[in-house]
Amino acid sequence: MPTGPVNTLGKSDGGGDQADGDDNSRRPPAATGSSRGLTRRHALAAVGLVSLSTTAGCVDSVASITGNQASVEPESPGDDPDGTPGEFYYLLEQNDISVDELYHDTEENTLSLFYESDAEDEVESDDEIGIIYQVYSGGLLERGSDVQALYTEVVDGFDGQTTGWGIETEWIELLEDGEIDENQLWSAIVESKAYEDDDADGEDSDGNTTVDSTPEAETDTDGDGDGNGDDIGDDDAEATTDDEEHDGGA
C-alpha cells in the first residue's frame, strides 16, 4: 500500500497563499452553527440525519427516507467513458478500494459511498482518501459528470479512524480556476472528516460544529510532500482511471 497521501494533481509549488482578490463567495464556508461546511452532518442530510451505516445494503430503507436514493452497480467505462456513477464504482474497485455500497441521490445529484478500509493507520487511511479523490476527479468529473458532491462512510475501520469524509465538486472547480491550491483542498477534505466521538469534529455543548472548514494552506498542511498526511501533492501512487486490468496496487 502507498505510504503517503496521493493525487494526480502534481506537486504544489509550496507557497499555499490564497488567490488574490476579494471574491470569497465560492470558498467553502466556515463551519459554525447554521453554516457547517462539508461535515458528516451535511453528508447525512441526504438520508434524513440517519446514519448511512444503518441503511447500507438496504435500498428500500434509503428510499423510504428520501425517495430519491438509487443503488449503483459497477459499470465498465469501455472505450467511450461517460463519467457515470457506475463507472466511478468500477474504477474504485480497479484501484483496490473495496466498495460496500454506492448510492446516487438523483434529486441532490450527490453520491454516498460506503467503502471497506484496509488501512492500519492514519497515513494509510489518507492514502485511501487520496485514491478515492483521484477517481472522483479524474474518472468522474473530467469525463463529464455533473455530480455535486461525494459523501463517504468507512466500513470496518481501525480504532480511531475517521468514520466518514466528503468533498464538494465546487472545491475541485476552485482548484482548477486557481482560486485555491492543492494544500487548501486537502485541508478542506481533512476538516470534513468525522470520528466516532462527536467531540472530534469540534462541537460545542450545543452540538454546533466549530471547526473552520475554509481551506487554509497554513493550517494542517506543510507543503513538503513528506507523506505525513499534510500534503496531497505526494504522487508516490496514482489512481488508474482507464478501463484496464489493475496490477494489484503500488
Backbone as CSV, one residue per row, in Angstrom:
resi,resn,N_x,N_y,N_z,CA_x,CA_y,CA_z,C_x,C_y,C_z
1,MET,0.853,-1.194,0.000,0.000,0.000,0.000,0.882,1.234,0.000
2,PRO,0.453,2.337,-0.637,1.255,3.548,-0.638,1.513,4.045,0.765
3,THR,2.507,4.906,0.912,2.894,5.362,2.239,2.558,6.813,2.497
4,GLY,1.871,7.487,1.627,1.516,8.876,1.869,0.293,9.276,1.076
5,PRO,-0.341,10.404,1.429,-1.489,10.878,0.678,-1.126,11.057,-0.788
6,VAL,-2.048,10.754,-1.675,-1.737,10.744,-3.096,-2.769,11.519,-3.886
7,ASN,-2.355,12.008,-5.054,-3.297,12.538,-6.027,-2.630,12.629,-7.377
8,THR,-3.369,13.027,-8.377,-2.811,13.137,-9.716,-2.627,14.587,-10.117
9,LEU,-2.682,15.493,-9.163,-2.613,16.901,-9.492,-1.185,17.403,-9.605
10,GLY,-0.215,16.626,-9.123,1.174,17.060,-9.163,1.554,17.794,-7.906
11,LYS,2.840,18.087,-7.766,3.343,18.745,-6.576,2.851,20.181,-6.491
12,SER,2.574,20.613,-5.262,2.284,22.021,-5.047,3.576,22.802,-5.107
13,ASP,3.479,24.081,-5.508,4.696,24.874,-5.565,5.060,25.480,-4.228
14,GLY,4.303,25.088,-3.193,4.782,25.358,-1.853,4.110,26.495,-1.145
15,GLY,3.928,27.654,-1.781,3.551,28.842,-1.050,2.286,28.704,-0.265
16,GLY,1.235,28.168,-0.887,-0.007,27.956,-0.163,-0.804,29.208,0.057
17,ASP,-0.419,30.353,-0.578,-1.166,31.574,-0.391,-2.501,31.477,-1.088
18,GLN,-3.493,32.127,-0.525,-4.785,32.145,-1.165,-4.724,33.032,-2.388
19,ALA,-5.648,32.775,-3.330,-5.660,33.537,-4.563,-5.933,34.999,-4.272
20,ASP,-5.334,35.888,-5.102,-5.555,37.309,-4.947,-7.008,37.635,-5.230
21,GLY,-7.466,38.778,-4.702,-8.844,39.190,-4.956,-9.690,38.997,-3.731
22,ASP,-10.857,39.648,-3.749,-11.699,39.605,-2.561,-12.982,38.830,-2.789
23,ASP,-13.058,38.057,-3.883,-14.261,37.268,-4.132,-14.140,35.924,-3.452
24,ASN,-14.709,35.828,-2.239,-14.645,34.584,-1.475,-15.981,33.866,-1.473
25,SER,-16.897,34.279,-2.350,-18.250,33.739,-2.285,-18.307,32.263,-2.595
26,ARG,-17.327,31.732,-3.336,-17.368,30.329,-3.724,-16.535,29.459,-2.805
27,ARG,-15.830,30.066,-1.863,-14.975,29.277,-0.989,-15.813,28.465,-0.010
28,PRO,-15.303,27.297,0.395,-16.022,26.513,1.405,-16.257,27.352,2.649
29,PRO,-17.456,27.375,3.189,-17.786,28.265,4.296,-17.210,27.794,5.613
30,ALA,-17.065,28.740,6.545,-16.692,28.375,7.906,-17.805,27.534,8.493
31,ALA,-17.415,26.452,9.192,-18.416,25.509,9.698,-18.829,25.891,11.101
32,THR,-19.776,26.823,11.213,-20.258,27.249,12.514,-21.769,27.329,12.479
33,GLY,-22.403,26.751,13.493,-23.841,26.874,13.644,-24.603,26.483,12.402
34,SER,-25.283,27.484,11.785,-26.131,27.181,10.640,-25.346,26.961,9.367
35,SER,-24.044,27.304,9.349,-23.225,27.094,8.155,-22.069,26.199,8.523
36,ARG,-22.217,24.905,8.307,-21.274,23.935,8.829,-20.282,23.436,7.798
37,GLY,-20.325,23.950,6.581,-19.411,23.450,5.572,-19.694,21.998,5.256
38,LEU,-18.664,21.291,4.829,-18.834,19.888,4.451,-18.448,19.008,5.625
39,THR,-19.391,18.744,6.494,-19.178,17.863,7.623,-20.041,16.633,7.431
40,ARG,-19.866,15.675,8.312,-20.652,14.449,8.184,-22.136,14.735,8.332
41,ARG,-22.480,15.732,9.139,-23.898,16.057,9.273,-24.456,16.599,7.966
42,HIS,-23.648,17.338,7.251,-24.047,17.783,5.911,-24.273,16.558,5.028
43,ALA,-23.343,15.624,5.085,-23.469,14.421,4.269,-24.730,13.643,4.619
44,LEU,-24.987,13.513,5.901,-26.115,12.694,6.326,-27.457,13.364,6.089
45,ALA,-27.437,14.650,5.735,-28.702,15.305,5.409,-29.387,14.607,4.248
46,ALA,-28.595,13.952,3.415,-29.159,13.248,2.257,-29.992,12.047,2.665
47,VAL,-29.803,11.568,3.878,-30.595,10.426,4.336,-31.307,10.768,5.640
48,GLY,-31.756,11.983,5.730,-32.618,12.366,6.836,-31.950,12.311,8.191
49,LEU,-30.651,12.610,8.259,-29.901,12.618,9.509,-29.873,11.259,10.179
50,VAL,-30.148,10.213,9.418,-29.989,8.848,9.914,-28.654,8.337,9.418
51,SER,-27.860,7.721,10.291,-26.539,7.252,9.884,-26.610,6.398,8.637
52,LEU,-25.706,6.681,7.692,-25.678,5.898,6.462,-25.490,4.421,6.754
53,SER,-24.762,4.107,7.806,-24.481,2.705,8.091,-25.742,1.931,8.426
54,THR,-26.762,2.604,8.904,-27.997,1.902,9.255,-28.785,1.507,8.026
55,THR,-28.457,2.083,6.865,-29.204,1.780,5.652,-28.354,1.104,4.598
56,ALA,-27.078,0.859,4.880,-26.217,0.193,3.901,-26.788,-1.172,3.564
57,GLY,-26.825,-1.470,2.268,-27.310,-2.768,1.835,-28.812,-2.890,1.821
58,CYS,-29.518,-1.810,2.123,-30.984,-1.869,2.152,-31.526,-0.682,1.382
59,VAL,-31.658,-0.842,0.066,-32.084,0.256,-0.790,-33.460,0.756,-0.394
60,ASP,-34.362,-0.156,-0.046,-35.714,0.248,0.314,-35.708,1.171,1.516
61,SER,-34.810,0.906,2.463,-34.740,1.736,3.654,-34.303,3.146,3.301
62,VAL,-33.306,3.262,2.418,-32.862,4.581,1.992,-33.978,5.293,1.246
63,ALA,-34.624,4.583,0.340,-35.685,5.192,-0.454,-36.836,5.660,0.418
64,SER,-37.086,4.933,1.501,-38.202,5.308,2.358,-37.924,6.599,3.104
65,ILE,-36.631,6.960,3.230,-36.275,8.197,3.915,-36.334,9.378,2.960
66,THR,-35.753,9.226,1.764,-35.643,10.356,0.854,-36.442,10.188,-0.427
67,GLY,-36.701,8.948,-0.826,-37.432,8.711,-2.051,-36.637,8.931,-3.313
68,ASN,-35.338,9.240,-3.181,-34.571,9.541,-4.383,-33.189,8.895,-4.388
69,GLN,-32.978,7.914,-3.516,-31.697,7.224,-3.472,-31.720,6.022,-4.407
70,ALA,-30.779,5.964,-5.321,-30.690,4.845,-6.257,-29.402,4.078,-6.011
71,SER,-29.516,2.762,-5.864,-28.335,1.928,-5.694,-27.570,1.874,-7.011
72,VAL,-26.238,1.949,-6.916,-25.378,1.962,-8.101,-24.630,0.642,-8.197
73,GLU,-24.540,0.100,-9.388,-23.769,-1.104,-9.658,-22.574,-0.751,-10.543
74,PRO,-21.477,-1.519,-10.444,-20.291,-1.209,-11.258,-20.568,-1.330,-12.749
75,GLU,-19.952,-0.439,-13.506,-20.142,-0.391,-14.955,-18.805,-0.061,-15.607
76,SER,-18.324,-0.916,-16.470,-17.044,-0.689,-17.130,-17.103,0.553,-18.018
77,PRO,-16.089,1.431,-17.940,-16.074,2.622,-18.798,-15.965,2.294,-20.279
78,GLY,-15.328,1.167,-20.605,-15.159,0.805,-22.004,-14.295,1.805,-22.746
79,ASP,-14.488,1.892,-24.050,-13.687,2.789,-24.883,-14.252,4.200,-24.944
80,ASP,-15.464,4.373,-24.474,-16.116,5.683,-24.554,-16.769,6.018,-23.217
81,PRO,-15.945,6.350,-22.195,-16.484,6.599,-20.856,-17.371,7.837,-20.816
82,ASP,-18.382,7.771,-19.953,-19.336,8.871,-19.813,-19.291,9.532,-18.443
83,GLY,-18.450,9.025,-17.538,-18.400,9.597,-16.204,-19.648,9.313,-15.399
84,THR,-20.137,8.082,-15.462,-21.352,7.710,-14.732,-21.001,7.223,-13.324
85,PRO,-21.965,7.242,-12.394,-21.721,6.675,-11.071,-21.270,5.221,-11.139
86,GLY,-21.814,4.447,-12.088,-21.400,3.060,-12.231,-19.938,2.930,-12.627
87,GLU,-19.463,3.825,-13.488,-18.052,3.819,-13.863,-17.182,4.198,-12.669
88,PHE,-17.650,5.140,-11.859,-16.940,5.515,-10.637,-16.770,4.299,-9.735
89,TYR,-17.840,3.548,-9.532,-17.807,2.314,-8.735,-16.757,1.368,-9.305
90,TYR,-16.803,1.123,-10.609,-15.890,0.189,-11.273,-14.438,0.622,-11.084
91,LEU,-14.159,1.906,-11.289,-12.785,2.396,-11.196,-12.263,2.362,-9.762
92,LEU,-13.138,2.569,-8.790,-12.715,2.432,-7.397,-12.197,1.023,-7.141
93,GLU,-12.941,0.025,-7.592,-12.519,-1.356,-7.370,-11.257,-1.681,-8.155
94,GLN,-11.083,-1.083,-9.333,-9.855,-1.270,-10.096,-8.645,-0.712,-9.356
95,ASN,-8.893,0.219,-8.459,-7.829,0.837,-7.681,-7.790,0.325,-6.242
96,ASP,-8.297,-0.897,-6.050,-8.203,-1.589,-4.762,-8.981,-0.920,-3.638
97,ILE,-10.013,-0.171,-3.974,-10.941,0.343,-2.971,-12.140,-0.602,-2.936
98,SER,-12.366,-1.216,-1.785,-13.441,-2.201,-1.648,-14.768,-1.486,-1.400
99,VAL,-15.567,-1.381,-2.434,-16.859,-0.703,-2.324,-17.866,-1.634,-1.668
100,ASP,-18.477,-1.168,-0.598,-19.529,-1.929,0.064,-20.884,-1.580,-0.553
101,GLU,-21.174,-0.295,-0.634,-22.405,0.183,-1.262,-22.130,1.558,-1.867
102,LEU,-22.835,1.874,-2.934,-22.775,3.207,-3.526,-24.192,3.613,-3.906
103,TYR,-24.592,4.813,-3.490,-25.915,5.328,-3.793,-25.817,6.669,-4.502
104,HIS,-26.735,6.892,-5.423,-26.827,8.165,-6.129,-28.119,8.848,-5.728
105,ASP,-27.993,10.010,-5.100,-29.167,10.815,-4.782,-29.522,11.596,-6.045
106,THR,-30.563,11.169,-6.725,-30.890,11.748,-8.022,-31.486,13.146,-7.920
107,GLU,-31.975,13.505,-6.740,-32.532,14.848,-6.562,-31.429,15.851,-6.264
108,GLU,-30.547,15.522,-5.327,-29.442,16.404,-4.973,-28.238,16.212,-5.890
109,ASN,-28.240,15.129,-6.653,-27.135,14.758,-7.540,-25.829,14.626,-6.760
110,THR,-25.880,13.830,-5.703,-24.706,13.535,-4.892,-24.541,12.024,-4.783
111,LEU,-23.339,11.608,-4.420,-23.043,10.191,-4.235,-22.744,9.916,-2.773
112,SER,-23.232,8.790,-2.275,-22.929,8.325,-0.921,-22.218,6.987,-1.036
113,LEU,-20.966,6.967,-0.629,-20.109,5.792,-0.783,-19.810,5.161,0.565
114,PHE,-20.046,3.858,0.669,-19.577,3.067,1.800,-18.410,2.236,1.294
115,TYR,-17.257,2.343,1.928,-16.132,1.520,1.483,-15.453,0.855,2.670
116,GLU,-14.975,-0.364,2.432,-14.288,-1.126,3.462,-12.817,-0.733,3.458
117,SER,-12.363,-0.232,4.578,-10.989,0.249,4.652,-10.029,-0.877,5.009
118,ASP,-8.922,-0.934,4.276,-7.839,-1.860,4.593,-6.725,-1.169,5.360
119,ALA,-6.912,0.095,5.681,-5.866,0.871,6.342,-5.618,0.370,7.759
120,GLU,-4.369,0.452,8.168,-3.988,0.077,9.524,-3.576,1.281,10.355
121,ASP,-3.414,2.432,9.727,-3.076,3.645,10.459,-3.578,4.846,9.665
122,GLU,-3.377,6.037,10.232,-3.930,7.240,9.617,-3.306,7.540,8.258
123,VAL,-2.018,7.273,8.115,-1.359,7.531,6.836,-1.981,6.683,5.734
124,GLU,-2.186,5.397,6.019,-2.798,4.518,5.027,-4.254,4.908,4.771
125,SER,-4.931,5.388,5.795,-6.299,5.863,5.618,-6.325,7.065,4.680
126,ASP,-5.358,7.971,4.855,-5.265,9.123,3.965,-4.933,8.701,2.536
127,ASP,-4.136,7.633,2.396,-3.861,7.100,1.057,-5.164,6.718,0.359
128,GLU,-6.030,6.021,1.085,-7.307,5.600,0.505,-8.147,6.807,0.108
129,ILE,-8.161,7.812,0.978,-8.909,9.027,0.665,-8.358,9.675,-0.599
130,GLY,-7.016,9.719,-0.702,-6.394,10.309,-1.882,-6.761,9.583,-3.157
131,ILE,-6.783,8.256,-3.096,-7.134,7.469,-4.284,-8.594,7.702,-4.670
132,ILE,-9.487,7.696,-3.682,-10.900,7.940,-3.973,-11.080,9.324,-4.587
133,TYR,-10.360,10.298,-4.048,-10.421,11.650,-4.611,-9.969,11.662,-6.069
134,GLN,-8.864,10.974,-6.349,-8.363,10.931,-7.720,-9.403,10.361,-8.677
135,VAL,-10.021,9.258,-8.263,-11.005,8.612,-9.131,-12.227,9.511,-9.302
136,TYR,-12.635,10.179,-8.227,-13.775,11.099,-8.308,-13.481,12.232,-9.290
137,SER,-12.284,12.793,-9.192,-11.921,13.916,-10.049,-11.630,13.477,-11.481
138,GLY,-10.720,12.486,-11.622,-10.270,12.099,-12.951,-11.176,11.129,-13.672
139,GLY,-11.817,10.237,-12.920,-12.638,9.213,-13.552,-14.103,9.562,-13.650
140,LEU,-14.502,10.643,-12.980,-15.919,11.018,-12.965,-16.091,12.431,-13.527
141,LEU,-15.551,13.431,-12.824,-15.778,14.820,-13.218,-15.144,15.159,-14.556
142,GLU,-13.902,14.714,-14.759,-13.219,15.046,-16.008,-13.846,14.354,-17.210
143,ARG,-14.701,13.397,-16.961,-15.370,12.686,-18.052,-16.809,13.150,-18.248
144,GLY,-17.120,14.305,-17.690,-18.399,14.929,-17.985,-19.468,14.830,-16.930
145,SER,-19.192,14.197,-15.784,-20.211,14.083,-14.747,-20.503,15.443,-14.121
146,ASP,-21.773,15.667,-13.777,-22.152,16.892,-13.083,-22.553,16.618,-11.634
147,VAL,-22.074,15.505,-11.075,-22.316,15.192,-9.668,-21.787,16.334,-8.800
148,GLN,-22.542,16.684,-7.773,-22.220,17.859,-6.972,-21.323,17.584,-5.772
149,ALA,-21.362,16.370,-5.246,-20.569,16.081,-4.048,-20.471,14.580,-3.834
150,LEU,-19.448,14.194,-3.104,-19.256,12.803,-2.685,-19.196,12.769,-1.172
151,TYR,-20.028,11.930,-0.562,-20.022,11.720,0.874,-19.676,10.261,1.134
152,THR,-18.872,10.008,2.132,-18.411,8.643,2.366,-18.657,8.199,3.801
153,GLU,-18.706,6.890,3.963,-18.706,6.274,5.291,-17.764,5.082,5.254
154,VAL,-16.856,5.040,6.223,-15.852,3.980,6.294,-16.437,2.779,7.022
155,VAL,-16.284,1.610,6.421,-16.791,0.368,6.995,-15.620,-0.422,7.563
156,ASP,-15.776,-0.918,8.790,-14.764,-1.775,9.425,-13.398,-1.106,9.505
157,GLY,-13.383,0.159,9.888,-12.110,0.852,10.046,-11.424,0.489,11.346
158,PHE,-10.164,0.885,11.458,-9.432,0.630,12.696,-9.900,1.586,13.786
159,ASP,-9.578,1.275,15.021,-9.989,2.083,16.160,-9.396,3.481,16.041
160,GLY,-10.247,4.488,16.040,-9.794,5.861,15.935,-9.765,6.401,14.517
161,GLN,-10.056,5.554,13.530,-10.064,6.007,12.143,-11.281,6.892,11.880
162,THR,-11.153,7.795,10.932,-12.313,8.587,10.538,-13.462,7.669,10.136
163,THR,-14.670,8.061,10.498,-15.847,7.279,10.128,-16.465,7.762,8.824
164,GLY,-15.993,8.882,8.329,-16.504,9.396,7.070,-15.893,10.740,6.734
165,TRP,-15.982,11.110,5.481,-15.460,12.386,4.997,-16.179,12.714,3.701
166,GLY,-15.938,13.909,3.165,-16.615,14.276,1.933,-15.866,15.333,1.151
167,ILE,-16.337,15.553,-0.060,-15.762,16.588,-0.917,-16.852,17.135,-1.819
168,GLU,-16.835,18.438,-2.028,-17.772,19.062,-2.937,-17.087,19.324,-4.273
169,THR,-17.802,19.094,-5.341,-17.257,19.322,-6.677,-16.803,20.763,-6.843
170,GLU,-17.490,21.687,-6.215,-17.130,23.099,-6.325,-15.701,23.346,-5.848
171,TRP,-15.250,22.571,-4.857,-13.881,22.751,-4.379,-12.884,22.429,-5.483
172,ILE,-13.170,21.372,-6.236,-12.279,20.996,-7.334,-12.313,22.068,-8.419
173,GLU,-13.470,22.657,-8.645,-13.571,23.748,-9.614,-12.750,24.947,-9.157
174,LEU,-12.757,25.229,-7.856,-11.936,26.312,-7.320,-10.461,26.047,-7.563
175,LEU,-10.058,24.783,-7.385,-8.672,24.404,-7.645,-8.324,24.622,-9.112
176,GLU,-9.189,24.161,-9.995,-8.930,24.294,-11.429,-8.888,25.751,-11.862
177,ASP,-9.648,26.606,-11.176,-9.668,28.029,-11.504,-8.516,28.794,-10.862
178,GLY,-7.707,28.097,-10.055,-6.581,28.743,-9.403,-6.947,29.568,-8.188
179,GLU,-8.161,29.406,-7.676,-8.596,30.182,-6.520,-8.146,29.560,-5.204
180,ILE,-7.883,28.260,-5.199,-7.247,27.594,-4.071,-6.174,26.680,-4.639
181,ASP,-5.259,26.210,-3.771,-4.235,25.284,-4.231,-4.501,23.891,-3.661
182,GLU,-3.621,22.953,-4.008,-3.808,21.562,-3.595,-3.851,21.416,-2.084
183,ASN,-2.979,22.151,-1.394,-2.924,22.033,0.057,-4.212,22.536,0.701
184,GLN,-4.767,23.598,0.158,-6.029,24.109,0.683,-7.166,23.110,0.455
185,LEU,-7.166,22.484,-0.702,-8.183,21.471,-0.980,-8.050,20.297,-0.025
186,TRP,-6.817,19.819,0.165,-6.608,18.697,1.085,-7.020,19.071,2.503
187,SER,-6.698,20.309,2.912,-7.082,20.760,4.243,-8.596,20.720,4.420
188,ALA,-9.328,21.120,3.377,-10.790,21.094,3.458,-11.309,19.671,3.585
189,ILE,-10.691,18.737,2.845,-11.095,17.332,2.952,-10.819,16.814,4.359
190,VAL,-9.629,17.122,4.881,-9.262,16.681,6.226,-10.255,17.215,7.250
191,GLU,-10.642,18.475,7.114,-11.545,19.076,8.088,-12.980,18.567,7.945
192,SER,-13.262,17.875,6.840,-14.592,17.272,6.698,-14.688,15.920,7.399
193,LYS,-13.542,15.396,7.853,-13.548,14.075,8.484,-14.400,14.070,9.748
194,ALA,-15.086,12.975,9.955,-15.845,12.770,11.182,-15.269,11.570,11.922
195,TYR,-15.521,11.535,13.231,-15.000,10.462,14.071,-16.106,9.936,14.972
196,GLU,-15.865,8.770,15.522,-16.865,8.135,16.378,-17.258,9.047,17.526
197,ASP,-16.276,9.733,18.088,-16.528,10.696,19.156,-16.889,12.026,18.512
198,ASP,-18.101,12.510,18.734,-18.533,13.755,18.104,-17.621,14.915,18.430
199,ASP,-17.013,14.893,19.631,-16.153,15.994,20.021,-14.970,16.135,19.088
200,ALA,-14.619,15.025,18.391,-13.502,15.098,17.456,-13.820,16.014,16.292
201,ASP,-15.105,16.308,16.060,-15.488,17.225,14.994,-15.461,18.674,15.453
202,GLY,-15.163,18.881,16.758,-15.091,20.240,17.246,-16.440,20.826,17.596
203,GLU,-17.298,20.059,18.254,-18.617,20.551,18.587,-18.609,21.228,19.948
204,ASP,-19.455,22.246,20.080,-19.612,22.856,21.379,-20.727,22.148,22.134
205,SER,-21.054,22.661,23.309,-22.022,21.975,24.162,-23.417,21.950,23.554
206,ASP,-23.693,22.841,22.586,-24.992,22.866,21.929,-25.037,22.008,20.687
207,GLY,-23.928,21.320,20.390,-23.899,20.462,19.222,-23.556,21.174,17.936
208,ASN,-23.158,22.455,18.016,-22.778,23.186,16.814,-21.336,22.893,16.456
209,THR,-21.081,22.696,15.180,-19.728,22.426,14.738,-18.941,23.721,14.698
210,THR,-17.757,23.715,15.308,-16.980,24.939,15.415,-15.712,24.914,14.594
211,VAL,-15.467,23.814,13.873,-14.292,23.735,13.022,-14.479,24.640,11.823
212,ASP,-13.450,25.448,11.490,-13.480,26.282,10.301,-13.099,25.434,9.111
213,SER,-14.049,25.209,8.188,-13.774,24.334,7.058,-13.265,25.097,5.839
214,THR,-12.969,26.405,5.998,-12.352,27.137,4.907,-10.934,26.639,4.735
215,PRO,-10.557,26.141,3.549,-9.225,25.561,3.401,-8.135,26.611,3.493
216,GLU,-7.191,26.419,4.397,-6.053,27.306,4.558,-4.789,26.491,4.426
217,ALA,-3.898,26.889,3.546,-2.687,26.109,3.319,-1.814,26.068,4.555
218,GLU,-1.870,27.146,5.392,-1.004,27.174,6.555,-1.602,26.432,7.742
219,THR,-2.787,25.869,7.584,-3.418,25.108,8.651,-3.473,23.641,8.267
220,ASP,-2.837,22.797,9.069,-2.832,21.354,8.846,-2.108,20.947,7.565
221,THR,-1.329,21.817,6.978,-0.554,21.452,5.794,0.822,22.070,5.910
222,ASP,1.818,21.392,5.306,3.153,21.962,5.309,3.755,22.039,3.922
223,GLY,3.100,21.416,2.944,3.534,21.543,1.574,4.866,20.922,1.254
224,ASP,5.378,20.038,2.158,6.701,19.482,1.884,6.629,18.102,1.260
225,GLY,5.413,17.557,1.116,5.262,16.271,0.442,5.997,15.139,1.117
226,ASP,6.101,15.183,2.464,6.869,14.155,3.154,6.018,12.967,3.569
227,GLY,4.767,12.930,3.108,3.918,11.773,3.388,3.378,11.730,4.790
228,ASN,3.346,12.877,5.481,2.866,12.867,6.857,1.387,13.195,6.968
229,GLY,0.696,13.191,5.834,-0.733,13.446,5.859,-1.100,14.895,5.677
230,ASP,-0.098,15.786,5.501,-0.363,17.200,5.394,-0.382,17.704,3.963
231,ASP,-0.064,16.855,2.986,0.079,17.323,1.618,-0.460,16.284,0.661
232,ILE,-1.375,16.674,-0.213,-1.873,15.713,-1.183,-1.064,15.767,-2.456
233,GLY,0.064,16.456,-2.444,0.904,16.531,-3.623,1.878,15.388,-3.727
234,ASP,1.884,14.450,-2.793,2.781,13.304,-2.840,2.224,12.300,-3.827
235,ASP,2.908,12.157,-4.993,2.371,11.285,-6.025,3.113,9.970,-6.084
236,ASP,3.409,9.364,-4.915,4.033,8.047,-4.872,3.151,7.011,-5.547
237,ALA,1.851,7.228,-5.543,0.922,6.303,-6.187,-0.150,7.112,-6.872
238,GLU,-0.669,6.577,-7.952,-1.708,7.269,-8.688,-2.853,6.314,-8.978
239,ALA,-4.043,6.854,-8.973,-5.209,6.042,-9.288,-5.259,5.771,-10.780
240,THR,-5.757,4.593,-11.125,-5.961,4.231,-12.519,-7.373,4.604,-12.919
241,THR,-7.513,5.428,-13.944,-8.844,5.821,-14.395,-9.142,5.327,-15.799
242,ASP,-8.300,4.421,-16.303,-8.576,3.788,-17.582,-9.204,2.426,-17.345
243,ASP,-9.934,1.933,-18.320,-10.548,0.609,-18.233,-9.494,-0.420,-18.596
244,GLU,-8.657,-0.747,-17.594,-7.574,-1.681,-17.828,-7.413,-2.565,-16.618
245,GLU,-6.707,-3.645,-16.780,-6.506,-4.581,-15.672,-5.583,-3.949,-14.661
246,HIS,-6.029,-3.898,-13.401,-5.209,-3.312,-12.348,-4.165,-4.311,-11.902
247,ASP,-2.966,-3.785,-11.606,-1.868,-4.705,-11.322,-1.723,-5.048,-9.855
248,GLY,-2.677,-4.604,-9.035,-2.652,-5.033,-7.642,-2.191,-3.981,-6.684
249,GLY,-1.951,-2.731,-7.187,-1.624,-1.646,-6.274,-0.154,-1.373,-6.243
250,ALA,0.159,-0.245,-5.553,1.547,0.176,-5.501,2.329,-0.686,-4.552
